[in-house]
Amino acid sequence: METIRQAIENCGKSRYRIYKDTGIDQAVLCKIAAGGTCSMETADELCKYLGLKLKPCGKKERQ
C-alpha cells in the first residue's frame, strides 16, 4: 500500500482526476493517502492506472 500511496502522491494528478479517470471513490483515495488500505480490486485498478504491478510478497504456511 505504501508504494501505491507514494505513486498517487508523485503522479502529478489530483485525487479528483484519479477518481474521474478510474471511478475509485475520492474517500477511498483519501483513506489510502492517510495510510489506510483498500480492497484488492481497488489496489489492482490503481496499479494499472499508475503503471505498477502487483506481485505476491510470499506464501504463508498452512497449518
Steps between C-alpha positions, in 0.01 A plus 500: 500500500790733569616469139152582372472794741833640384409449134174692549690778676768521233295446182419869460125443488246606757288245681204652318667428163579144607137458611372631163738274307448182705166537678668424834320700767688803629440386858692179424783700343507725806513195729796361303677837514458497878669159525190280484422199288259409223360190331716291269278605209564866575872440545509316166316784324734760649805294404380481140427874495834593658707252297583276797488121524365299791707203602470258790736573787518140619287203583375431849543151631183302556461333834 
